[in-house]
Amino acid sequence: MLAEACRHAYGWALSGYPLPISVNVSAMQFLRGNILGQVHAALRGSRLPVHLLEMEITESVLMNRAGEVMDTLAQLRGEGVSFAIGDFGTGFSNMACLREYQSHKLKIDQSFIRGLGQDEKSHQIVSAIVGLAHSMDILVVAEGVETVGQLRALGELGCNIAQGYYYAKPLSAGEVLPFLNKASERGFMVERVAEELF
């Protein structure tokens, strides 16, 4: 799946959309598999520039055999691979994750996003997470955004990126390019700078 994701991302980049692709990595893959070799093979086989690959890991990955995980993360990060911590707020190592693993993005779990605009506690939690992440130069992604009210609240809180059904349901690889073309035609900010990267 990693190789397939990189191959598709390279094709989208050649079509004018050099967007990073985020690939989920499970604890099993990280701790038992040859993740370094898999990443190298996927990038080499697809010709995708390394800065367009983002690996998304959950807190459960970071909580197991932290020394090995940190060594692997450090090597991949040194090679230009970026990282996102997904489902943030659902585990127990939250602050340690931010301090120790130097992720590029933090993805707030959708359970906190659902209450925005309705629940003051959700608003306070999201605000605190955004503020903490920004103080460490980490971009914040809101997961599970479904309404314009949630989107407005996130904008007011300074969240960097939103993802969810408000924009689109999950798409197959073949549906992505038509979606990007349509979004670009409607004035959405989709960069067309592939020639600067290849």
Residue frames as a rotation matrix with the C-alpha (Angstrom) as fourth column:
MET 1
0.565 0.825 0.000 0.00
0.825 -0.565 0.000 0.00
0.000 0.000 -1.000 0.00
LEU 2
0.344 -0.534 -0.772 2.90
0.188 -0.766 0.614 2.34
-0.920 -0.357 -0.163 0.72
ALA 3
-0.715 -0.646 0.268 4.35
0.345 0.006 0.938 1.75
-0.608 0.763 0.219 -2.75
GLU 4
-0.223 0.733 0.642 0.93
0.960 0.053 0.274 2.19
0.167 0.678 -0.716 -4.37
ALA 5
0.676 0.474 -0.564 0.28
0.619 -0.781 0.085 5.44
-0.400 -0.406 -0.822 -2.49
CYS 6
-0.082 -0.804 -0.589 3.64
0.056 -0.594 0.802 6.87
-0.995 0.032 0.094 -3.58
ARG 7
-0.732 -0.176 0.659 3.02
0.616 0.242 0.749 5.84
-0.291 0.954 -0.069 -7.18
HIS 8
0.234 0.908 0.349 -0.35
0.958 -0.277 0.078 7.61
0.168 0.316 -0.934 -7.27
ALA 9
0.613 -0.040 -0.789 1.04
0.377 -0.863 0.337 10.72
-0.694 -0.504 -0.514 -5.56
TYR 10
-0.520 -0.848 -0.101 3.78
0.233 -0.254 0.939 10.94
-0.822 0.465 0.330 -8.18
GLY 11
-0.512 0.410 0.755 1.17
0.852 0.132 0.506 10.78
0.108 0.903 -0.417 -10.93
TRP 12
0.615 0.765 -0.189 -0.87
0.786 -0.614 0.073 13.57
-0.060 -0.194 -0.979 -9.33
ALA 13
0.223 -0.628 -0.745 2.26
0.222 -0.712 0.666 15.67
-0.949 -0.314 -0.019 -8.99
LEU 14
-0.765 -0.516 0.386 3.07
0.453 -0.004 0.892 15.23
-0.459 0.856 0.236 -12.68
SER 15
-0.133 0.819 0.558 -0.50
0.925 -0.099 0.366 16.38
0.355 0.565 -0.745 -13.43
GLY 16
-0.255 -0.067 0.965 0.16
0.096 -0.994 -0.043 19.62
0.962 0.082 0.260 -11.57
TYR 17
0.673 0.545 0.500 -0.73
-0.466 -0.212 0.859 18.71
0.574 -0.811 0.111 -7.98
PRO 18
-0.249 -0.850 -0.465 2.44
0.053 0.467 -0.883 18.04
0.967 -0.245 -0.071 -5.97
LEU 19
0.383 0.522 0.762 0.53
-0.755 -0.299 0.584 17.36
0.532 -0.799 0.280 -2.77
PRO 20
-0.697 -0.645 0.314 1.96
-0.704 0.531 -0.471 15.36
0.137 -0.549 -0.824 0.12
ILE 21
0.214 0.734 -0.644 0.41
-0.378 0.671 0.638 11.96
0.901 0.107 0.421 0.62
SER 22
-0.246 -0.207 0.947 -0.13
-0.969 0.032 -0.245 10.70
0.021 -0.978 -0.209 4.15
VAL 23
0.008 0.149 -0.989 0.20
-0.295 0.945 0.140 6.95
0.956 0.290 0.051 4.73
ASN 24
0.621 0.285 0.731 -0.95
-0.775 0.083 0.626 5.33
0.118 -0.955 0.272 7.97
VAL 25
-0.277 -0.744 -0.608 1.61
-0.372 0.667 -0.646 3.06
0.886 0.048 -0.462 9.60
SER 26
0.773 0.628 -0.092 0.48
-0.205 0.384 0.901 0.56
0.601 -0.677 0.425 12.22
ALA 27
0.466 -0.581 0.667 2.39
-0.832 -0.032 0.553 -0.41
-0.300 -0.813 -0.498 15.35
MET 28
0.660 -0.183 0.729 2.94
0.166 0.981 0.096 -3.88
-0.733 0.057 0.678 13.88
GLN 29
0.827 -0.356 0.434 4.51
0.446 -0.051 -0.893 -2.48
0.341 0.933 0.117 10.71
PHE 30
0.638 -0.566 0.522 6.68
-0.537 -0.813 -0.225 -0.11
0.552 -0.137 -0.823 12.65
LEU 31
0.349 -0.481 0.804 7.96
-0.876 0.138 0.463 -2.51
-0.334 -0.866 -0.373 15.24
ARG 32
0.288 -0.196 0.937 8.22
-0.017 0.978 0.210 -5.82
-0.958 -0.077 0.278 13.33
GLY 33
0.834 0.099 0.543 8.50
0.516 0.210 -0.831 -4.91
-0.196 0.973 0.124 9.68
ASN 34
-0.315 -0.944 0.095 11.37
0.875 -0.250 0.415 -3.50
-0.369 0.214 0.905 7.69
ILE 35
0.641 0.722 -0.261 9.80
0.584 -0.679 -0.446 -0.05
-0.499 0.133 -0.857 7.56
LEU 36
0.112 -0.681 -0.724 13.02
-0.323 -0.714 0.621 1.68
-0.940 0.165 -0.299 6.51
GLY 37
-0.815 -0.450 0.365 13.50
0.131 0.471 0.872 -0.67
-0.565 0.759 -0.325 3.59
GLN 38
-0.091 0.882 0.463 9.85
0.940 0.230 -0.254 -0.40
-0.330 0.412 -0.849 2.61
VAL 39
0.640 0.292 -0.711 10.00
0.185 -0.956 -0.226 3.40
-0.746 0.014 -0.666 2.54
HIS 40
-0.286 -0.848 -0.447 13.20
-0.398 -0.319 0.860 3.42
-0.872 0.424 -0.246 0.52
ALA 41
-0.773 0.015 0.634 11.79
0.472 0.681 0.559 0.92
-0.424 0.732 -0.534 -1.98
ALA 42
0.258 0.960 0.113 8.50
0.859 -0.174 -0.481 2.80
-0.442 0.221 -0.869 -2.34
LEU 43
0.533 -0.114 -0.838 10.21
-0.150 -0.988 0.039 6.14
-0.833 0.105 -0.544 -2.98
ARG 44
-0.558 -0.822 -0.114 12.74
-0.330 0.094 0.939 4.63
-0.761 0.562 -0.324 -5.38
GLY 45
-0.652 0.328 0.683 10.12
0.638 0.724 0.262 2.67
-0.409 0.607 -0.681 -7.29
SER 46
0.403 0.913 0.056 7.67
0.842 -0.346 -0.414 5.57
-0.359 0.214 -0.908 -7.62
ARG 47
-0.417 -0.673 0.610 10.21
0.785 -0.606 -0.132 8.40
0.459 0.424 0.781 -8.07
LEU 48
0.700 0.694 0.169 8.14
0.467 -0.624 0.626 10.44
0.540 -0.360 -0.761 -5.59
PRO 49
-0.203 -0.766 0.609 10.24
-0.165 -0.587 -0.793 13.22
0.965 -0.262 -0.007 -4.00
VAL 50
-0.549 -0.086 -0.831 10.77
0.654 0.575 -0.492 12.37
0.520 -0.814 -0.259 -0.35
HIS 51
-0.987 0.138 -0.078 9.27
-0.053 -0.753 -0.656 15.64
-0.149 -0.644 0.750 0.89
LEU 52
-0.364 0.911 -0.195 5.90
-0.804 -0.201 0.559 14.59
0.470 0.360 0.806 -0.55
LEU 53
-0.077 0.315 -0.946 5.70
0.257 0.923 0.286 11.52
0.963 -0.221 -0.152 1.70
GLU 54
-0.323 0.072 0.944 4.16
-0.864 -0.431 -0.262 11.88
0.388 -0.900 0.201 5.13
MET 55
-0.523 0.135 -0.842 3.80
0.246 0.969 0.002 8.96
0.816 -0.206 -0.540 7.50
GLU 56
0.044 0.638 0.769 0.95
-0.759 -0.479 0.441 9.05
0.650 -0.603 0.463 9.98
ILE 57
-0.593 -0.279 -0.755 1.49
0.271 0.814 -0.514 7.25
0.758 -0.509 -0.407 13.24
THR 58
0.538 0.816 0.209 -0.79
-0.037 -0.225 0.974 6.97
0.842 -0.532 -0.091 16.23
GLU 59
0.226 -0.427 0.876 0.12
-0.930 -0.362 0.063 7.38
0.290 -0.829 -0.479 19.85
SER 60
0.879 0.134 0.458 -0.06
-0.308 0.892 0.330 3.59
-0.364 -0.431 0.826 20.29
VAL 61
0.732 -0.681 0.010 2.94
0.368 0.382 -0.848 3.26
0.574 0.624 0.530 17.98
LEU 62
0.095 -0.737 0.670 4.91
-0.355 -0.654 -0.668 5.72
0.930 -0.174 -0.324 20.06
MET 63
0.450 0.170 0.877 4.03
-0.888 -0.017 0.459 4.07
0.093 -0.985 0.143 23.35
ASN 64
0.953 -0.077 0.293 5.59
0.034 0.988 0.151 0.72
-0.301 -0.134 0.944 22.41
ARG 65
0.320 -0.914 0.251 9.37
0.876 0.386 0.290 0.16
-0.362 0.127 0.923 22.42
ALA 66
0.921 0.218 -0.323 9.97
0.147 -0.962 -0.230 3.89
-0.361 0.165 -0.918 22.27
GLY 67
0.112 -0.966 -0.234 13.73
-0.246 -0.255 0.935 3.64
-0.963 -0.047 -0.266 21.81
GLU 68
-0.517 -0.273 0.812 13.47
0.603 0.557 0.571 1.66
-0.608 0.784 -0.124 18.57
VAL 69
0.468 0.779 0.416 10.66
0.871 -0.329 -0.364 3.85
-0.146 0.533 -0.833 17.29
MET 70
0.775 -0.185 -0.604 12.62
-0.046 -0.970 0.238 7.02
-0.630 -0.157 -0.760 18.01
ASP 71
-0.302 -0.950 0.084 15.70
-0.030 0.097 0.995 5.71
-0.953 0.298 -0.057 16.20
THR 72
-0.365 0.234 0.901 13.66
0.873 0.421 0.245 4.81
-0.322 0.876 -0.359 13.13
LEU 73
0.728 0.684 -0.035 11.81
0.652 -0.708 -0.272 8.12
-0.211 0.176 -0.962 13.17
ALA 74
0.442 -0.642 -0.627 15.06
-0.158 -0.744 0.650 10.03
-0.883 -0.188 -0.430 13.47
GLN 75
-0.568 -0.691 0.447 16.56
0.298 0.334 0.894 8.23
-0.767 0.641 0.016 10.47
LEU 76
-0.089 0.624 0.776 13.50
0.995 0.092 0.040 8.76
-0.046 0.776 -0.629 8.27
ARG 77
0.822 0.386 -0.419 13.16
0.419 -0.908 -0.014 12.37
-0.386 -0.164 -0.908 9.37
GLY 78
0.051 -0.908 -0.416 16.82
-0.089 -0.419 0.904 12.93
-0.995 -0.009 -0.102 8.54
GLU 79
-0.699 -0.263 0.665 16.10
0.560 0.377 0.738 11.65
-0.444 0.888 -0.116 5.03
GLY 80
-0.957 0.280 -0.082 13.26
-0.285 -0.838 0.466 14.14
0.062 0.469 0.881 4.58
VAL 81
-0.403 0.859 -0.316 10.18
0.512 0.498 0.700 12.08
0.759 0.120 -0.640 5.44
SER 82
-0.636 0.253 0.729 7.66
-0.611 -0.742 -0.275 14.04
0.472 -0.620 0.626 7.51
PHE 83
-0.778 0.325 -0.537 5.43
0.518 0.816 -0.257 12.69
0.355 -0.478 -0.804 10.26
ALA 84
-0.267 0.760 0.593 1.97
-0.634 -0.602 0.486 13.32
0.726 -0.246 0.642 11.62
ILE 85
-0.995 0.095 0.041 0.62
0.023 0.595 -0.803 12.08
-0.101 -0.798 -0.594 14.92
GLY 86
-0.520 0.850 -0.079 -2.93
-0.210 -0.038 0.977 10.89
0.828 0.525 0.198 14.26
ASP 87
0.316 0.807 -0.499 -5.94
0.393 0.367 0.843 10.58
0.864 -0.462 -0.201 16.58
PHE 88
-0.711 -0.687 0.150 -4.29
0.170 -0.375 -0.911 12.95
0.682 -0.623 0.384 19.03
GLY 89
-0.447 0.493 0.746 -5.96
-0.836 -0.526 -0.154 13.08
0.316 -0.693 0.648 22.41
THR 90
0.593 0.748 -0.298 -7.14
-0.621 0.660 0.422 9.47
0.512 -0.066 0.856 22.54
GLY 91
0.293 -0.577 -0.763 -4.00
0.405 0.797 -0.447 7.97
0.866 -0.178 0.468 24.13
PHE 92
0.892 0.049 -0.449 -1.96
0.452 -0.122 0.884 8.53
-0.011 -0.991 -0.131 27.24
SER 93
0.027 -0.989 -0.143 1.40
0.891 -0.041 0.451 9.84
-0.452 -0.139 0.881 26.01
ASN 94
0.761 0.484 0.432 0.18
0.648 -0.604 -0.463 13.12
0.037 0.633 -0.774 24.54
MET 95
0.897 -0.414 -0.154 2.69
-0.369 -0.895 0.251 15.64
-0.242 -0.168 -0.956 25.88
ALA 96
0.088 -0.900 0.426 5.59
-0.101 0.418 0.903 13.22
-0.991 -0.122 -0.055 25.57
CYS 97
0.321 0.095 0.942 4.65
0.842 0.426 -0.330 12.60
-0.433 0.900 0.057 21.93
LEU 98
0.950 0.113 0.291 4.94
0.249 -0.839 -0.484 16.26
0.190 0.532 -0.825 21.09
ARG 99
0.705 -0.707 0.044 8.16
-0.582 -0.542 0.607 16.80
-0.405 -0.454 -0.794 22.98
GLU 100
0.060 -0.771 0.634 10.06
-0.213 0.610 0.763 13.67
-0.975 -0.181 -0.127 22.01
TYR 101
0.032 0.009 0.999 9.04
0.671 0.741 -0.029 12.78
-0.741 0.671 0.018 18.47
GLN 102
-0.532 -0.370 -0.762 9.23
-0.150 -0.844 0.515 16.13
-0.834 0.388 0.393 16.67
SER 103
-0.133 0.570 0.811 6.27
0.873 0.454 -0.176 15.51
-0.468 0.685 -0.558 14.40
HIS 104
-0.958 -0.179 0.226 5.46
0.279 -0.772 0.571 17.97
0.073 0.610 0.789 11.61
LYS 105
-0.392 0.898 0.202 1.69
-0.508 -0.394 0.766 17.68
0.767 0.198 0.610 12.07
LEU 106
-0.954 0.259 0.149 -0.72
-0.013 0.463 -0.886 16.84
-0.299 -0.848 -0.439 14.81
LYS 107
-0.607 0.785 -0.122 -4.16
-0.141 0.044 0.989 15.53
0.782 0.617 0.084 13.89
ILE 108
-0.731 0.402 0.552 -6.87
-0.654 -0.177 -0.736 16.22
-0.198 -0.898 0.393 16.46
ASP 109
-0.906 0.394 0.152 -9.19
0.406 0.912 0.056 13.26
-0.117 0.112 -0.987 16.85
GLN 110
-0.632 0.704 0.324 -12.67
0.025 -0.399 0.917 13.83
0.775 0.587 0.234 15.45
SER 111
-0.008 0.642 -0.767 -14.27
0.900 0.338 0.274 13.09
0.435 -0.688 -0.581 18.83
PHE 112
-0.392 -0.193 -0.900 -13.14
0.672 -0.728 -0.137 16.58
-0.628 -0.658 0.415 19.89
ILE 113
-1.000 -0.015 -0.012 -14.24
0.002 -0.682 0.731 18.22
-0.020 0.731 0.682 16.64
ARG 114
-0.470 0.883 -0.005 -17.85
0.674 0.363 0.644 16.99
0.570 0.299 -0.765 16.81
GLY 115
0.140 0.579 -0.803 -18.68
0.975 -0.221 0.011 19.22
-0.171 -0.785 -0.596 19.76
LEU 116
-0.842 -0.505 -0.187 -17.36
0.468 -0.858 0.212 22.46
-0.268 0.091 0.959 18.29
GLY 117
-0.776 0.571 0.267 -20.07
-0.268 -0.682 0.680 25.10
0.571 0.456 0.682 18.19
GLN 118
0.297 0.921 -0.254 -22.17
-0.123 0.300 0.946 23.12
0.947 -0.250 0.202 20.67
ASP 119
0.800 -0.093 -0.593 -19.95
0.558 0.477 0.679 22.18
0.219 -0.874 0.434 23.60
GLU 120
0.827 -0.474 0.303 -17.74
-0.504 -0.863 0.026 24.72
0.249 -0.175 -0.953 25.37
LYS 121
0.513 -0.660 0.549 -15.45
-0.295 0.465 0.835 21.98
-0.806 -0.590 0.044 26.73
SER 122
0.506 -0.310 0.805 -14.70
0.776 0.570 -0.269 20.73
-0.376 0.761 0.529 23.22
HIS 123
0.840 -0.157 0.519 -13.90
0.181 -0.821 -0.542 24.30
0.511 0.549 -0.661 22.20
GLN 124
0.728 -0.572 0.379 -11.50
-0.667 -0.460 0.587 24.69
-0.161 -0.679 -0.716 25.12
ILE 125
0.461 -0.557 0.690 -9.77
0.155 0.817 0.556 21.37
-0.874 -0.150 0.463 24.46
VAL 126
0.579 -0.213 0.787 -9.27
0.815 0.132 -0.564 22.09
0.016 0.968 0.250 20.76
SER 127
0.877 -0.238 0.416 -8.06
-0.172 -0.967 -0.189 25.61
0.448 0.094 -0.889 21.56
ALA 128
0.627 -0.661 0.413 -5.51
-0.538 0.017 0.843 24.24
-0.564 -0.751 -0.345 24.05
ILE 129
0.415 -0.466 0.781 -4.23
0.546 0.815 0.196 21.62
-0.728 0.345 0.593 21.59
VAL 130
0.723 -0.110 0.683 -3.88
0.595 -0.404 -0.695 24.16
0.352 0.908 -0.226 18.78
GLY 131
0.851 -0.385 0.358 -2.04
-0.473 -0.858 0.202 26.60
0.229 -0.341 -0.912 21.07
LEU 132
0.532 -0.660 0.531 0.31
-0.268 0.464 0.844 23.92
-0.803 -0.591 0.070 22.36
ALA 133
0.457 -0.331 0.825 1.12
0.771 0.611 -0.182 22.59
-0.444 0.719 0.534 18.91
HIS 134
0.793 -0.122 0.597 1.72
0.343 -0.721 -0.603 26.04
0.504 0.682 -0.529 17.47
SER 135
0.812 -0.527 0.252 4.06
-0.551 -0.545 0.632 26.89
-0.195 -0.652 -0.733 20.35
MET 136
0.128 -0.762 0.635 6.19
-0.048 0.635 0.771 23.97
-0.991 -0.129 0.045 19.11
ASP 137
-0.338 -0.226 -0.914 5.91
-0.827 -0.392 0.403 24.92
-0.449 0.892 -0.054 15.40
ILE 138
-0.865 0.174 0.471 3.65
0.282 0.944 0.170 21.95
-0.416 0.280 -0.865 14.64
LEU 139
-0.726 0.661 -0.191 0.84
-0.560 -0.408 0.721 22.25
0.399 0.630 0.666 12.09
VAL 140
-0.677 0.575 0.459 -2.61
-0.216 0.442 -0.871 21.23
-0.704 -0.688 -0.175 13.33
VAL 141
-0.792 0.479 -0.378 -5.08
-0.288 0.252 0.924 19.14
0.538 0.841 -0.062 11.32
ALA 142
-0.393 0.755 0.525 -8.70
-0.756 0.060 -0.652 18.73
-0.524 -0.652 0.547 12.43
GLU 143
-0.995 0.059 -0.079 -10.11
0.009 0.854 0.520 15.29
0.098 0.517 -0.850 11.62
GLY 144
-0.557 0.828 -0.069 -13.76
0.829 0.549 -0.105 14.60
-0.049 -0.116 -0.992 10.89
VAL 145
-0.772 0.299 -0.561 -14.94
-0.174 -0.948 -0.265 18.09
-0.612 -0.107 0.784 9.92
GLU 146
-0.591 0.635 0.498 -18.53
0.791 0.576 0.205 17.82
-0.157 0.515 -0.843 8.68
THR 147
0.496 0.868 -0.013 -20.20
0.862 -0.494 -0.117 21.23
-0.108 0.046 -0.993 9.10
VAL 148
0.150 -0.381 0.912 -19.53
0.417 -0.812 -0.408 24.84
0.896 0.442 0.038 8.23
GLY 149
0.859 0.202 0.470 -19.94
-0.316 -0.513 0.798 25.67
0.403 -0.834 -0.377 11.93
GLN 150
0.770 -0.638 0.021 -17.07
0.441 0.555 0.706 23.39
-0.462 -0.534 0.708 12.84
LEU 151
0.167 -0.720 0.673 -14.96
0.938 -0.093 -0.333 24.85
0.303 0.687 0.660 10.05
ARG 152
0.432 0.048 0.901 -15.60
0.028 -0.999 0.040 28.42
0.902 0.008 -0.432 11.23
ALA 153
0.975 -0.063 0.214 -14.79
-0.217 -0.054 0.975 27.54
-0.049 -0.997 -0.067 14.82
LEU 154
0.538 -0.821 0.192 -11.53
0.759 0.571 0.313 25.90
-0.367 -0.023 0.930 13.72
GLY 155
0.177 -0.433 0.884 -10.63
0.686 -0.589 -0.426 28.97
0.705 0.682 0.193 11.68
GLU 156
0.698 0.156 0.698 -11.18
-0.294 -0.827 0.479 31.21
0.653 -0.539 -0.532 14.69
LEU 157
0.917 -0.349 0.192 -8.98
-0.056 0.365 0.929 28.92
-0.395 -0.863 0.315 16.78
GLY 158
0.300 -0.851 -0.431 -6.15
-0.899 -0.404 0.170 29.06
-0.319 0.337 -0.886 14.23
CYS 159
0.308 -0.148 0.940 -6.27
0.096 0.988 0.124 25.44
-0.947 0.052 0.318 13.08
ASN 160
-0.475 -0.677 -0.562 -4.15
-0.472 -0.343 0.812 25.04
-0.742 0.651 -0.157 9.95
ILE 161
-0.803 0.123 -0.584 -5.88
-0.479 0.450 0.754 22.24
0.355 0.884 -0.302 8.03
ALA 162
-0.133 0.811 0.569 -9.29
-0.736 0.304 -0.605 20.58
-0.664 -0.499 0.557 8.09
GLN 163
-0.855 -0.046 -0.517 -10.27
-0.416 0.656 0.630 17.22
0.310 0.754 -0.579 6.65
GLY 164
-0.701 0.628 0.337 -13.57
0.049 0.514 -0.857 15.42
-0.711 -0.584 -0.391 6.57
TYR 165
-0.316 0.686 0.656 -16.91
0.897 0.441 -0.028 14.92
-0.309 0.579 -0.755 4.86
TYR 166
0.365 0.418 -0.832 -17.43
0.165 -0.909 -0.383 18.68
-0.916 0.002 -0.401 4.65
TYR 167
-0.216 -0.559 -0.800 -15.04
-0.749 -0.431 0.503 18.58
-0.626 0.709 -0.326 1.69
ALA 168
0.019 0.195 -0.981 -15.50
-0.833 0.546 0.092 15.06
0.554 0.815 0.172 0.36
LYS 169
0.843 0.174 0.509 -16.10
-0.404 0.830 0.385 11.48
-0.356 -0.530 0.770 1.32
PRO 170
-0.085 -0.925 0.370 -13.12
-0.220 0.380 0.899 9.14
-0.972 -0.005 -0.236 0.89
LEU 171
0.613 0.214 -0.760 -12.15
-0.754 -0.127 -0.644 8.85
-0.235 0.968 0.084 -2.77
SER 172
0.738 -0.435 0.516 -10.60
0.500 0.866 0.016 6.03
-0.454 0.246 0.856 -4.74
ALA 173
-0.270 -0.933 -0.236 -7.24
0.390 -0.330 0.860 6.77
-0.881 0.140 0.453 -6.35
GLY 174
-0.596 0.053 0.801 -8.94
0.802 -0.009 0.597 7.16
0.039 0.999 -0.037 -9.73
GLU 175
0.473 0.867 0.158 -11.33
0.831 -0.499 0.246 9.79
0.292 0.015 -0.956 -8.37
VAL 176
0.192 -0.442 -0.876 -8.65
0.713 -0.551 0.434 12.06
-0.675 -0.708 0.209 -6.90
LEU 177
-0.792 -0.598 0.121 -7.41
0.510 -0.541 0.669 13.81
-0.335 0.592 0.733 -10.06
PRO 178
-0.316 0.744 0.589 -10.93
0.604 -0.320 0.729 14.71
0.731 0.586 -0.348 -11.33
PHE 179
0.583 0.519 -0.625 -11.73
0.809 -0.300 0.505 16.00
0.075 -0.800 -0.595 -7.84
LEU 180
-0.146 -0.738 -0.658 -8.60
0.650 -0.574 0.499 18.17
-0.746 -0.355 0.564 -7.76
ASN 181
-0.825 -0.123 0.552 -9.31
0.545 -0.433 0.718 19.52
0.151 0.893 0.424 -11.26
LYS 182
0.114 0.961 0.251 -12.86
0.679 -0.260 0.686 20.43
0.725 0.092 -0.682 -10.27
ALA 183
0.522 0.017 -0.853 -11.73
0.790 -0.386 0.476 22.03
-0.321 -0.922 -0.215 -7.02
SER 184
-0.548 -0.810 -0.211 -9.12
0.613 -0.560 0.557 24.07
-0.569 0.176 0.803 -8.90
GLU 185
-0.621 0.389 0.681 -11.72
0.578 -0.360 0.733 25.24
0.530 0.848 -0.001 -11.43
ARG 186
0.472 0.878 -0.073 -13.96
0.650 -0.291 0.702 26.41
0.595 -0.379 -0.709 -8.59
GLY 187
0.418 -0.365 0.832 -11.18
-0.293 -0.921 -0.257 28.52
0.860 -0.136 -0.492 -7.12
PHE 188
0.989 -0.147 0.000 -9.94
0.053 0.355 0.933 26.32
-0.138 -0.923 0.359 -4.31
MET 189
0.439 -0.896 -0.072 -6.25
-0.892 -0.444 0.084 26.76
-0.108 0.027 -0.994 -3.51
VAL 190
0.785 -0.285 0.550 -4.65
0.268 0.957 0.113 23.77
-0.559 0.058 0.827 -5.21
GLU 191
0.221 -0.795 -0.565 -1.07
-0.531 -0.584 0.614 24.53
-0.818 0.165 -0.551 -6.16
ARG 192
0.952 -0.023 0.306 0.14
0.266 0.555 -0.788 23.77
-0.152 0.832 0.534 -9.68
VAL 193
0.573 -0.813 -0.104 3.89
-0.810 -0.581 0.083 23.91
-0.128 0.036 -0.991 -9.31
ALA 194
0.867 -0.211 0.450 4.98
0.155 0.975 0.158 20.41
-0.473 -0.067 0.879 -10.33
GLU 195
0.748 -0.598 0.288 7.53
0.334 -0.036 -0.942 21.83
0.574 0.800 0.173 -12.76
GLU 196
0.397 -0.614 0.683 9.39
-0.739 -0.654 -0.158 23.37
0.544 -0.442 -0.713 -9.84
LEU 197
0.456 -0.138 0.879 9.79
-0.738 0.494 0.460 20.01
-0.498 -0.859 0.123 -8.14
PHE 198
0.646 -0.133 0.752 10.84
0.299 0.950 -0.089 17.69
-0.703 0.282 0.653 -10.97
